[in-house]
Amino acid sequence: MSQQGERPAAHEDDWWRRLYDETARDTGASNAADSLDDRFDSASDAVSPDGPELERIPAVPAPTPAPLRPAIGHVGDRPPTYDAEPTALPATVPQELDGLVADTVLDGAGYGTYTLRAASVRGDSARFRGEPRRDALLTVRFGTDRSALVLVAVATGARATERAHLAAADACRWIGGAVGRSHVRLSEDIRAGRRGDLTSGLHRLTDRSYGKLRARAAELGLEPQQYTASLRCLLLSADPDCRTRVFFGVGAGGLFRLRHGVWQDLEPKAPEARDVSGEAAVGFGPASPGSGPDGDRLTMDLDIVTPPSPYAEGPLGPPAEPFRFRASVARPGDTLLLCSSGLAEPLRGEPALAQELAERWTPDQAPGLAAFLADTQLRVKGYSDDRTSVGVWEA
């Protein structure tokens, strides 16, 4: 701006004319015309030494650090040979997409007084070689309310067979269908403590499922041992007043209980091959002479004729391996673990693994799904098979 009496420069005259020219088109975002006062205020702000007052933007709070993810660790002196993460996918063809098996399966639930966690993971060796997971897992509920029955089935296909994963899936599906068709009677027997009926009935249903596996092997032109699987199951009532937990199955694996920080092996022992009669290896009963851990009696009924099954579904085939059965009453704070051989073998063979899981699995609260999966994957050198584990935490 010029001093009084001083002739303004040409460009200054042009600036002032444009400022006061009411016919000039507004260059702002709005179509509404500015008044002369509005234009003067805008110009004053532009030339003011302090400049226009800027709008203050509120500070964004720093994000809360995410909780640490469960790590896949190992126990023992040396780490395992294979990498902890999957490397190769199994090869397949377009015609066999229905038979694909996921690397990992995870499930969980809570009924009555217990919390259920279940996980099945492809072994380190199969992940490296691009082989499918031979373990299969089925978790299912039949019925509603207090009479509901939860079945968890774990199967492992025969080693070094091309269709091992399909046989395991069939074993789970067929025992699931058989139990589902008889779930009303089974639920009643569990709640009423009819262990004799449960033993004979579940034995019959299991043999019927294995008969279907043998029939399927014949359809495929295979020997029975080329299309078979070990099968281990838990039956859990949803009734809060029923703490009876029923195990049954055929083949290798493990059944353990963590009580007061100590692992107990509850696996009903199989008879010697020369003594196999097709009857059940049974473990159940109250405290008595010859009891097992904490008063759980373990008996071997190998030469007693099994009574007719209340759940019969047709003729049986010849027995291949002994049927295992155990019914026990859970206590608050117990943790029951059903698992395939991939976890049972290192749990029996590596004390550090048993100790580590005992420390992680406190009786106060069941782990979340992600934590349970990480616990199931706790690695041990020399053990690289598929792992499937089912944990039941008793409140």
Buried (B, 14 or more C-beta within 10 A) or exposed (E): EEEEEEEEEEEEEEEEEEEEEEEEEEEEEEEEEBEEEEBEEEEEEEEEEEEEEEEEEEEEEEEEEEEEEBEBEBBBEEBBEBEBEBEEEBEEEEEEEEEEBEBEBBBBBEBBBBBBBBBBBBBBBBBBEEBBBBBBBBBBBBBEEBBBBBBBBBBBBBEEBEBBBBBBBBBBBBBBBBBBBBBEBBBBBBBEBBBEBBBBBBBBBBBBBBBBBBEBBEEBEBEBEBBBBBBBBBBBBBBEEBBBBBBBBBBBBBBBBBBEEEBBBBBBEBBEEEEBEBBBBBBBBEEEEEEBBBEBBBBBBBEEEBEEBBBBBEEBBEBBBBBBBBBBBBEEBBBBBBBBBBBBBBBBEBEBBBEBBBEEBBBEEBBEBEBBBBBBBBBBBEBBBBBBBBBBBBB
